[in-house]
Amino acid sequence: YKQARLKKREKTMFHTKKILVLITFAVLACFGWGAAELIAAEKKYIILIDPAHGGKDRGLKLNDDVSEKDVTLAVALQIKKELAQEPNLQIILTRETDKTLDREARQKMIKTLNPDMVLNLHVNGGFGKEASGYEIYYPSCGADDPASMRKTDKTKPQSQCQNNSLKMAKLISDNFNALFPRKARGLRMADLSVTEGVLVPAVAVEMGFATNAVDQKNLMSKKTQAEMGKALAVSIKAFSR
């Protein structure tokens, strides 16, 4: 009789331990998934918007009152406004006012922040009065220099830098094409002065030609500036998904 009770007790304890183990695994699994979701939710993409020129550096002149520095800043501020409520994005501007900012200061900010993307805004010029439309540039990130890649052993980071830059360039091209049909002048690989010496994804957008009458009118239009800002904001949101 005692042996029967002992066996029954051992059997009960075994089932109890089994249930406790299962509960422990379930709790750990839930915690793990919850932690992963929390980490994903808290991941913030740092996007550095760089409106070219500013202050004494006016850039290209559109008319007596408006210069490149004014257009790039207006579009940059519109992007920040559009993305202000996005929880996974931290939008930082190299300048939010009409102040002089040299290339070294911009590069220092990029090195300090190490952003997920640098968006450099410009206005184009030259190539005659008939030249119009938008151009998008992205850096090689050193991928065009095999010797450099072997020395630094940064093949993977360089590849990721270039891939992310190209991804953003394509997104912007698609959204700008919806805004300015048949005005795309292509995606072009070219190292950007502001990211020189820094391995960071970047895109430079030449938003139109100051030397073309139609482009000039669009670039000075508050409505078009807002639309360009929205198109770039949509591109950034798509990039960060």
N, C-alpha and C positions, 0 to 999 in steps of 0.2 A: 504493500500500500504506500509506504514512504517513498519507495523508488518510483512509483507511478506519479506521485505528486511532484517529486524532484524533476522528473523528465518533463512534466507538464509546465513546471515553473521555468525550466531552461528553454523550452520551446517558446514560451511567452516572451522571455527576455530576448531571445533571438529575433523574434518578429518586431519587438519594440525597437531594438537596435537598428534593424533594417529600415524601419519607418523613419527613425531619426536621421539615418544616413541619407535617405531619399529626400527628406525635408531640407537637410543641410545643402545637398547638391542643388536643389531647386532654388533655395535662397541665394546661393552663390551665383547661380546662373542668372537669376533676375538682377542681382546686384551688378554682375558683369555687363549684361545688356544695358541696364540703366546707366551705368558709368560710361559705356561706349556712346550711348545716345546723348548723354550730358556733354561729353567731350566734343561730339560732333556739333551740338547746339552752340557750345561756347567758342568754337573755332571762328575766329574773325579774320577775314581777308583784309590786309592793309593795302589800300589802293592810294598811291600818291599821284595826284593830278598836278601837272606842271604847266601852268599857262605861261608861254614864252614871253620874254621881254618884261617891261615894267619900269615905271619911274622915268629916269632920264633916257632909258633905252626904249624908244617908241616902236622899234621894228619897222615894218613896211607901212607907208602912209596910204590910207584909203581916201581921205579928203582932208581938208584943213582942220577938222575937229576930231576925226576918228583915225586911230592907228591900230596896227596889229595887236599891240599890248592890250587895247580896250576889248577887242573881240575875243581874244584868248581868255581873258579874265571873266568876261560875261558868260562864256560857255562853261568854264570851270565852275563858277558859282552855281550855275543851273544844274550841273551834274551833282554837286554836293546837296543841293536842295532836293533833287529827285530821290536821292539815296539816303536821306537823313533818317528815315524810319526802318532801314534794313538792319535787322539785328546781327547779321553775320558779316557786316561790312564796316570798316573804319576808313572813312574818306578824309584824306589830309591834303591840303593844298600847299604848294611851295610858297605861294603868296595869295592873300585874300584881299589885298588892296593894291593900289597903283604905286608900288614901291620898286626901287631899283634892287635887283637881285642878280649877282653875277653867277657865272657857271660854277665856280668853286663852291659857292654857298649852296647851290642846288645839289651838287655832287655830295657835299658833306651831309646834307639832309637824307639823301638816298642811302649813304653808307650807314648812317646812324639808325635809320628806321628799318632797313633791310625789307622793303615792302614786297608784297606778292606780285605787284604790278606797278609799273610807272607809265603814266599816260601823258605824253608830251604834246601840247597843242600849239599849232603854228598856222600862219597864213602864208600862202605861196606867192610867187611873183616871177616875172620874166617869161621867156619863151615866146614873146610876142603877145599882142592883145587878143589873139584868137585862142590861146591856151586857157582852158578852164577845167573845172572838176576837182576832185579830191584825190590825194595820194596818201598811201599808208606805208610806213616803213617799220621794219622790225630788225633788231640786231642779230648778228651771227653768233653772239655769245662765245666767240672764239672757236666755233665749230669749223670755220674755214681755215684754221691754222693747225694742222695735224701735229707739227713740231711742238707747238705750245701745249697742246692737249697731252702729249706724251710726257712733257716735262712736269706739268702740274698734276697729272693724274686726276683730272676733273672732267673726264669724258661724260659721266652720268649727269652731274650738275649742269654742264654746258648743254647737253642734249635736252634736259628738262627745261632749262632757261629758254632755249630756242623754240621748243615745242609749245610752251605756254605763250610765248610772244606771238608765234604764228597763229595759235588758237584765237587770241584776242584780236589780232589783225583781221582774221577772217570774219569774226563776229561783227566788228565795226564796219567792215566792208559791206556785209549783208544788210545791216541796219541803215547805213548811209545810202546804199543803193535804193532802198525803199523810199528814202527822203529825196534823193537826187538821181532819178533813173538815168542810166546810160552816161553818167558823169564819172564813173570809176576810171582811174588811170593806173590801176594795178597795185599789187602788193610787191614791195621791193625790199630786199635785204640790204641794210646799210647800218653800220654802227652809229649810234647816237652819241652826240657830244656829252650830254648830261649823264650818261651811264658808262662813259669811258673808264675802263679799269674796274668796273663793278659788275659782278655776275648776278644780274637781276633781270627778270622778264620785263620787257618794255615795248611800247609802241609809240611812234610819232605820227600824228595826223596833220597833214596839210589840208585845211578845211576848204580851201578855195583860193582863187587867184585875185590878188588885189589889183592886178593889171588887166583884168577882164571886166567889162562893164556889168555884165549880168551877175557874175560872181561877187563883184564889189557890192552891188546892191543887196544881194542876199546876206553877205557877211555883215553889213551894217544894219540889217533888219533885226529888231528885237524879237520878232516872231520866229525868224529863221534861227537866230542864236539859241532861243529856247528849244526849238525842235532839234537842233544839233545836240544840245545838252541832254535832251531826253533820249535820243538815239544812242548816245554814248553811255548813258546810265543803263539802258536796257542791255547793252553789250556787256557792261561790267557785271550786272546781275547774272547773266547767262554764264559768264566766265567763272563766277564764284559758286555755281551750283555743283 
